[in-house]
């Protein structure tokens, strides 16, 4: 009885959804006309990060296959992917995605499932599944790099500089404004560690209401002095402008600004939050086979090692990590100590718990936004 | 009659365009704010059971059984993720509760109630089931309630949101406050400029008009970023203050990444929308009126306030409404220069559109904003009359 009456309602809704999708399609139509059949669209975060991917993966892949890659930038999230899938007009193929978002996108059916058997084995014959870091392969995502949210400061402006996460939260010892990413991710973890929680217990504490209160209370103590950034290029900029004395940032951005642009920025590795960047394929991608081929190609250990000679993010394959050498343009710059996974940097480390964030992202975002708006 | 039809025919393309590109999409989107059948669509067995349940009594074995059946099916159909996402909005942690239970659901045996509680203790809690009941409803006031800081609960009651999660009313109020301030600043700054424009000889006023229009033609992003360069701690303005000894080097003004930044940048960006209607109206006012007032003995202020100003009211009205309504919808500028206390409701709508993907909540908030602006427009109409407004 109920099922029977659910049906017309369902059809009604689908009709609506389809017409809504049509309007979305109208919006993406102009973008779509740009790509020719056989061109692979690869979407990533822009800046030096995309540059490292272009050099390590795009160029050799294009030379090998003869297909063109259109490189697009985005600022994360699932909204463009959701719009394209709902509109039935998918213009993106491969997307570089954050783990928690990728998990949700997979759940909601916005991403293609990827068969891990496409991944090439290590040179010594070790199967890919054993060569990747734990958790780097999931139904819709193939891990690519280990990136890290660290905090950094300008050596010229702050001397002696901070050495631990406690210093970041200590306004008396180090007065001045702090830059932080406008997101509860990493901020809450760092706040808890600064409050005395052991790094490996952060998520157990954060899953309790008291733990969340505790993290926010710690953030409260510096809130007045925080400048929130959103685009990852903004963090080194805030430091360079002297707008803040310290800032959380992705370690690759700081490396780029200090080692290459000659700024005197230094990274504090204490309580760094490690996360894995992933490749994913948008559901209904027009060039599915090419996309899979591209991801398989980019997952070769030797190619991954090339990326790490352009930016200080570590490959997710053990064999690739062993191949990391010197910077591509500076043969004296050893890239290994700049990797977030370098043993010296790994002393106090928080591995981002993807399941936790997939579960609590909405709730903590809500709380975080409300907390920010308190003003 | 024929002529009227012909006239109507001429406007038809525009009407059709508006309908297709604006009105229908907006309505469809608003519809999402009250209608969400994700759960009902993929969980056909437990939906009617949840609807029949009163929301307060102990969940029965039949409810557990229906849910188990749905979980098995949804996992097979790979729709479990969509359902889990929907439930997670009502009950944080519900996503992994659903996906992990679904993984094992096929192996559960009757009595399901005990089996599920043994698997995950959360299934024994009343709140879990109340959240499901909210998620199962096809038509739900939950999103609208959330967007005005209320919480629609599984037992059908509506209460105020707990204090730490209240955000929307604060932001709606702040949006009105910032928009009103920006409007006032625009009026104070724009009125003299428009007056100057309309009273200068044509050649010089044209040059001045270009100066007003140039920024108007420049992208919002460029102008906002320029304000960052001017206002920031080590920016042009602070450097000047320090150079002239107004402030010390180590206590520079914080003029950006806060409300000040939002107000300054938005005022600058919206200024042309105030100046242009004012200018258009002022140009049509004959100089003879003010001269007549003077010759009848009025001093400068009286002549302005009693004779000139009332004639510009139509332009003031147009400018005020235009600037205020545009300001309520601003989000790029506050996002870039607003810091934490310069954010407006549109920034949160943008967040739910792009980040949390909670489109229904974004739709509900958009609806509340629309109603709010309509109400203020109505109020304005009652106080000063829309038909007196002129754009030129």
Interface residues (C-beta under 8 A of the other chain):
Chain A: X2 X3 X6 X9 X10 X13 X16 X19 X20 X23 X26 X77 X78 X79 X82 X104 X106 X107 X108 X109 X207 X223 X226 X227 X228 X230 X241 X242 X243 X355 X358 X359 X360 X361 X362 X363 X365 X366 X367 X369 X370 X371 X372 X373 X374 X375
Chain B: X20 X21 X24 X25 X28 X29 X31 X35 X37 X40 X41 X44 X47 X48 X78 X79 X80 X81 X82 X84 X85 X88 X89 X92 X93 X94 X95 X96 X99 X138 X164 X165 X166 X167 X170 X171 X174 X232 X233 X234 X257 X335 X339 X340 X341 X343 X348 X351 X353 X354 X355 X356 X357 X358
